[in-house]
């Protein structure tokens, strides 16, 4: 028995020595430090570029609204012409940069020819054309493009450093995507969860440290440049009593159904209109631009741009009640996406959800309006992207409200279930199929 115990102890000691030797080799290995430095430099670059992208996008959005304020009719001209010009530039100068960018990043995880979806040229085009889209009054966001930009930067650095294939296939793209969303929203936890839940359905253990490190570096750099802030400010909304919990199923089911309907409509129109869009891209852009301009005109241009300011005024209760805002924003976002310009749907979906919550708060006042707005936001967003964990974490971090964690969580999962009944296909993974190479 003693001999067996000694043999067992000897085996453990030898294994520990082997592990320590391997750890020391990794610590002082030039190859290991090369990997670390590339990830750190990449994350810092993503944070800097995402912060600059945020500043320029905000200025472009403000400039458009200033133009609209000087002449209510001016956007009726510049929006259709602007979107048509952007589509021409996208097709001729930056092919592959159209749309949100999240489907391209997802497709890059599954295809061998990643360079046609992720490159510095595409990242630069994505930034400039998204800013031009906001300057034209399109209903788009910069958060999806930030994912595409982050993934492109990390992948390009990995190619330059000649990383091994397993880093190229998963780690770099996931890290860049997570860093992009974390820096864009100043929501580090949501960045990590987004990479796990939406970008990669099978998250490997070896990628966890890579993604976390990238998110921390990118988030810190963005915070240094933009300052400590919460995307929609700080909300003190909470459920006052047990009866107010009725707001959870009300917002979860209705918001989820509306989000699922938007996704189903977007996927259906994209598929049906694909041949027409392929043959007449500029006519489609002009028609979609005219639709975006009309939605903006009749809403006082509240539906134009990211929707950030409209959502913030709804959350803080400083906006006038407009029951048609969520429908108008939904229509403007759909038309903007179908036009073929670069731009995401994250921020527009959050703004639409805030409008849905405000409507429900006025028509079904089962809880304070501020609560209904937050729940409507998470419900509609969860219904659109069908990523409930990302949805409730991102809204909680953006509003700096931990008290609403459980209601937000319950609403997000109810919305996910409701949306799945209307549209069983996940938005980004379905759109990603169009970027994959046909199987031989």
N, C-alpha and C positions, 0 to 999 in steps of 0.2 A: 504493500500500500504506500509506504514511504517513497519507494523507488518510483512508483507511478506519479505521485505528487511532485517529486523532484523533476521528473521528465516533463510534466505539464508546465511547471514553472519555467524550466529551461526554454521550452517552446515559446512561452509568452515573452520572455526576456529577449530572445533572438528576434522575434517578430517586432518588438518595440525598437530594438536597435536598427533593424532594417528600415522601419518607418522613419526613424530619426535621420538616418543617412539619406533617404530619399527626400525628406523635407529640407535638409541642408543643401542638397544638390539643387532643388527647386529654388531655394532662397537665393543662392549665389549663381544660378544658371543665367548666362547671357540671353539664351533663348526665352526663358521665362520672363525676364525683365523686359525683353523686346515686346512680348505679348502684353504685359501690364502697361507699358508706356503707350502703346498704340491705342489700347482701350481708354486710358486716361486722357490722352490728347484728343481722341475722337469724342469722348463725352464732353470735354471742355469746349471743343468746337461746336458741338450740337447745342450746348447751352448758350454760347455766345450768339450763334446764328439764329436760334429760336427766339432769343430776347430781342435781337435786332429786327427779326421778322415781325414780332409782336408790335414793336414801336412803329415800324413803317406801315403795317396793316391798320393800326389805330389811326394814324395820320391820314391814310388814304380814305378810310371810312368817314372821318370828320370832314375831309375836303369835299367828298361827294355831297354830304348833307349841307354843307355851306353853299355849294353850287345850287342845290335844290331849293334852298331858302331864298336865293336871289331871284330865281325864276322857276315857278312850279312846273312849267312846261319843258324846261331844258332837259331833264332826264328822259323825257319821252323820245328825245333824239339821240342823246349820248349813250344811253343804255343799250338799245339795239345795235347801233353802230360799233360801240365798244366791245360787246360780246362777239360780234362778227369778226372784228379785227383780232381779238384774242384767239379765236378758233383758228384763224389763218396762221397766226404766229405759233400756236401750239403744234399744228400739223407740219409746218415747214421749218421751224427753228428748234422746237423742243418736243418731238414726238415721244409719247410715253408719259408725259407730265399731266395729261388730262384727268379730270375727275378728282376724287378725294385723295388718292395715293395709298390709302390703306389696302385696297385690293391688290395693287401692284406689289406692295411689301409682302403680303400673304402669298401671292403667286410666286414671288422670288424664293420663298422657302421651299417650294415644291418643284421648281424648274431648274434645269442645268444652265441655261443661258441667262444668268442673272443680270449680266451687264446691260442687256437691252431694257431692263426695268429699273435698275439702280445704277446711277452714275452721277458725277459732279455736274455734268451738263444738264441732266434732268433736274437735279436739285436747284441749280441756278434758275432754270426756266420756271420751275414750280414757284419759287419765291417771287420773281418778277411778274409773272402772269397772274398769280393770285392777288398781288397788290393792285395790278391793273384792273382785275375783276372787281375788287372792292371800290376802286376809284370810279368804275362805271356803274356802280349801284347794284351789282349782283348779290343775291342772297346766299352767300358762301361763308365758310369759316376757314381759319388757318390751322386748326388743330390736326385734321387729317393730313394736310400737306406737311405739317411738322413731322409726322410719323414717317412719311415718304422721304423727306429731307434727311432726317436722322439716320434712317436705314441706308440711304445712299452714301452719306458721309462715312459711316462705319464700314460699309462694304468696300468702298473705294480705298480707304486706309488699309484694310486687310489685304487687298490685292497688291497695294504698294509694298507692304511688309512681307508678302508671300507667306501668308498664314497657312497652316494645315487645313485640309478640306472640312473637318468637323467644326472648326471655328467659322469658316466661311458659310457653311450651310445653315447654321442655326444661331450661334452665339452673337456674331456681329450684327446680323439683321434684327434679332430680337432686342439686343442692347440698344441699338440705334433707334428703334421704334419706341421702346419704353422711355428712353431719354427724351425723345421728341415730345411725347405727350406729357411727360412730367414737367418739362421746361415750359411748354405752351400754356398749360393751365396752372402752373405752380402747385401741382398735386403729385408729390413723389410716390405715395402709396398707390394711387390710381395708375401711375405709370407701370409699376411692377405688376399689378393685377391685370392690367390691359394686355401686357405681353403674355401672361399665362393664359388668360381666359379667351382672348380674341385672336391674337396673332398666332399662337401655337397651342393646339389642343393637347399635344403631348410635350410637356415641359421637362426637359432633361435636367438631372441634378447638377451636371457640370456647367449648365448655363445659368444657374440661379445666382451664383456669385458675380458673374460677368454682368448680368442685367442690373443687379442691385448696385454694383459699383458705378456703372454708367449713369443710372438714375440719380445717385447721390451727387456725382460730379456735375452733371448737367443741371440738376436742380439748384445746386449751390451757386453756380455761375450765373444762371438766370436770375436768382434772388439778389445777387450782388449788383447786377446791372439794373434790374427793374425794381428792386427794393422788396421788403417783406409786404406781401399783399395777398388778399383773397379775391379770387376772380369776380365774385358777385358781392363782395363786402362781407360783413358779419351779420348773421341773422340770429335772433334770439327766440325764434318761433318754437313753440312746444305744444304738445297736446294737453289741454287744461284738465281733462277728466276722462273717465273710461268711455263715456258716450261719444267723445270726439274721435275715438278709434274707428268709428264708422267711415271716417274720411279715407281710411286705408283701402277698403274694398271699392269704395266709390271711385277714387282716383286711379287705383291700380287697374281695375277692369276697364273703365272708360278710356283712360290714358293709354293703356296697353293696346286696346282695340284700335284706337286712332293711329298709334305708332305702327302697328302691324298693317293697317290699311295703307299707310303711306309707303311702307316698304314693298308691299304687294303691288301697289300701283306703279312705283318706280321700276321694279323688276319687270313687270308686264309690259309697260310702255317701252322700256329699253329693248326688250326682246322683239316686240312686234315692229317697232319703228327702226330697228337696226339697219335693214336694207336701205330705207329712205335716208337715214342719217348718213350712211356710208356714201351714197350717191350725191346727196345734196347737203353737205355739211354747213355751208354758209347760209343757205335758205333757212335751215333749221335754227341756226344760231340767231338769225335776224328775227324769226317768229318768236323764239323763246325769249329773246331780249325785249321784244315788244310786250310780251306777257308779263315779264318781270317789271317793266316800267309801269304798266297799267296797275298791277297789284300795289306797287309803290305809290303811284299817284293817288289812288283811292284810299290809301291808309295814311296819307300824309308822310310817305316815305319811311314809315316805321318798319316796314318789311324789308327795306333795302339794307345791304351790308350784313354784318355778322349777327345782328340782333342783340348784341351785348348790352347796349344802353337801354333798349326797350325792355329786355329781361330784368335788368337791374332796377329800373323804375317800377316794374310790376312787383318785384320781390320786396322793395322798400315801401310800396304802397303810395308812391308819388305820381303814378301814372293815372290818367283818366281811363275809366273802364271802357274798353272797346271789344264787344263780343265777337267781332269778325276778325280780330287780329290773328288768332291761331290758324284760321282757315286761309287767310291771305298769306301768312308767313309760310304755311305748308305749300301753297300753290307757287309762291315765288321761289322757294327752295327747289321744288320739283322742276320748274322751268329752267332754273340756273344749272342744275345738274345735267338735264337733258341737252342743254346747249353744247356741251362738250368742252367747256372751259375748265381749267384747274380750279379746285376749291372743294372744301369739305362740307359736311352736314352736321358736325358735332355741335357747334355754337348755334346754328339756326334751329336745330332740333331742341336744344335746351330752351331757347327763346320761345319756340312754339309750345313746348310743354308748360312753361310759365304762364302763357296765355290760356292754355287749357285749364290749368289749376285755378286761375283767376275767374274764368267763366263758371267753373263748378262751384267756386266759393260764393259766387253771387246767386246762382240758381239752386244750389243744394247746400245751404250754409250749415253743414253738420260740424264744422270746426272753424277756427279763425281763418280768414282769407290768407294770411301769411303761411299757415300750415298747408292749406290746400294748394298754394302756388308751388311750394317745395315738393309736395307729393306728386302734383301734376307734372312737374319737371322731370322727376326721376321715372315716373310711369311712362311718359311718352318717349323719353330717351331710351329706356330699357326696351320698349316695344319696337323702336326703330332698329337699334343695333343688336338687340337680343343678346345682350351681355349684362345680366342683372347685377353681378358683383361689381363690375366696373362702374355701372350706373349709380348705385347708391353710395359707393366710396367717393366717386368724383363729385357728386352733388354735396356730400357731407364736407369734403375738403374745400370746395369752392365757396361754401357759405359759412365755414368755420362754426358748424353747429353739430356737436357730438350728442346733444340731448335727443336729436331726432334719428339717431342711428337705427333703432329697432323699427320705428314706423317706415323709414326709408327702405330698409332691408325688406320688410314684408311687402311693401308696395311694389318694389322692383321685381320681386319674384312672382307676384300676382300678375303684374303687367307682362312679364315674360311669358307666362302661361296663356294669357289672353291673346297676346300677339301671335303666339305659335298656332292658335286655332285659325287665325285669319291668314297667316303667311308662315308655313312651316320651314321655308327656306331662309337661312341666315343671310343678311344683306351683303356683308363684305366678302364672305366666302363664296357666295353665288357670283358676285361681280368679278371675283378673282379668276373664275374659270375662263373668262374671256381673254385673259392675259397669258394663259398657259398654252404651251405649244401643243398642237394636235397630236394625239397618239398615233404612232405608225403601226 
